Amino acid sequence: MSYLTKQKAGKILVGDTFQIARQAALAKESHANVIDATVGALFDDDQQFYEYKTVTRMIKRLAVAKHYAYAPTSGGDAFKKHISDWVFGPYATMITNEFHHDVVATPGASGALYNTFMNYLDEHDTLIMPDIYWTNYLVMLGNINAKHLTYPLFKEGAFHFDAFVDATKKVLEHHQKIVCLFNDPAHNPTGYSLSLDEWTRIYDYLNGLVTEGAEVIVLYDLAYLDYEGETHLESRRLFEALKAIETDILVILAFSGSKSFSLYGLRLGAQIALSRNKQHIKAFKNAAVYSARGTWSCPPSTGPLMLGQLFSDDLQTKKFAKELDRARVMLRARAEVFLGEAKIAGLPTYPYRGGFFITIPVEDPDQAFDRLAGIHIYTIPVDQGIRIAISSIPMSLITGMARRIKNALT
Ligand SMILES: Cc1ncc(COP(=O)(O)O)c(C=O)c1O
């Protein structure tokens, strides 16, 4: 018996990434040769935290009183512009001209996801998502008692479109509302990115559902947007697909300042909505600000103010872009070595296109985790796989790792 509400009684966080990362940290204290592949954060090849020096410089420019003062709940107009320009890049004008859109500041992409779940899923609704996913989605859904339905993410190494369609049909049998979640590009945990054709096909199909009378909400978690492709421009190419939206689909993007600016602890993020229907955006803004104020109240001030400093200074913006390019090159180099060696060793991986993680398909993730922990390699067990955070492993340790994993798992 507890004094908790019925909803919360018995809920306990187990198998969380942060908890497994703690296990790896403890193992490091007693063994020198531990490889910690749990951490979804960026570290350089000297195993130092990957700090964007330009970002730190901008933060240091701010007066103490600015950091400590309350920020507007929504983040404010300047925040909205900076986030839209950064996220959409060369497509920002297209978004402004062709869509209604708005932005609300959130504590990380987590806040954006949670705010969306809270405001768009009630007891009749079911979130549709692939069967391989960032496990914290389940905690967020569990926290509001929301239902979900998964479908196989891959068929022959590509997005399983037919399975997605089947999942929508199942939901539509009961309820004319689709809320579907995509984590793209550089999906956590596989590193897969949908192609432009795959995105366009999805929007074409969803347009059809809206025409037939369904409400359609696409929740688009792009936490790893800045670690896909070789350049800022290339990583934004996927927004070309937004042009395929011809109906009243509501798209809500979850942006992570944790990843894009290496500001994990500062909780910088945004919930960005766009639609051809003005009413959807007005309702989004009202509800998002209301529930933000009703939960975390307002975002930490430092992130939005840092963006103001950074994006009002062309020289600093260019310097930051160069630092980000270096991070992409570093990740690519690690991925190439790991994937190249995995191929030679006969170690299968899910299709990787970019980002922090590579995942190895396994039938029993917990058993695979134990076997790898036995050789001091700490990974994250996910549904149908073992996730390796190449973001946090230096090149010197990546080399030879695929062979060791293959041997331990066989
Ligand atoms: C897929 C995905 N979405 C969202 C997040 C949340 O990031 P944050 O809340 O730190 O911005 C993470 C963090 O690991 C993630 O991997």
The ligand as a Tripos MOL2 file, in Angstrom:
@<TRIPOS>MOLECULE
LIG
   16    16     1     0     0
SMALL
NO_CHARGES

@<TRIPOS>ATOM
      1 C1         15.9490    9.8100  -29.8760 C.3       1 LIG1
      2 C2         16.0720   10.7920  -28.7720 C.ar      1 LIG1
      3 N1         15.1130   11.7020  -28.6270 N.ar      1 LIG1
      4 C3         15.1550   12.6050  -27.6470 C.ar      1 LIG1
      5 C4         16.1940   12.6230  -26.7500 C.ar      1 LIG1
      6 C5         16.1490   13.6340  -25.6390 C.3       1 LIG1
      7 O1         17.1880   14.5210  -25.6500 O.3       1 LIG1
      8 P1         17.1890   15.8010  -24.7430 P.3       1 LIG1
      9 O2         15.9670   15.8040  -23.9270 O.co2     1 LIG1
     10 O3         18.4130   15.7310  -23.9260 O.co2     1 LIG1
     11 O4         17.2040   16.9330  -25.7250 O.co2     1 LIG1
     12 C6         17.2220   11.6920  -26.8380 C.ar      1 LIG1
     13 C7         18.3160   11.6760  -25.8750 C.2       1 LIG1
     14 O5         19.1040   10.7980  -25.7550 O.2       1 LIG1
     15 C8         17.1510   10.7540  -27.8920 C.ar      1 LIG1
     16 O6         18.1030    9.8360  -28.0470 O.3       1 LIG1
@<TRIPOS>BOND
     1     1     2 1
     2     2     3 ar
     3     2    15 ar
     4     3     4 ar
     5     4     5 ar
     6     5     6 1
     7     5    12 ar
     8     6     7 1
     9     7     8 1
    10     8     9 2
    11     8    10 1
    12     8    11 1
    13    12    13 1
    14    12    15 ar
    15    13    14 2
    16    15    16 1
@<TRIPOS>SUBSTRUCTURE
     1 LIG1         1 GROUP 0 **** ****
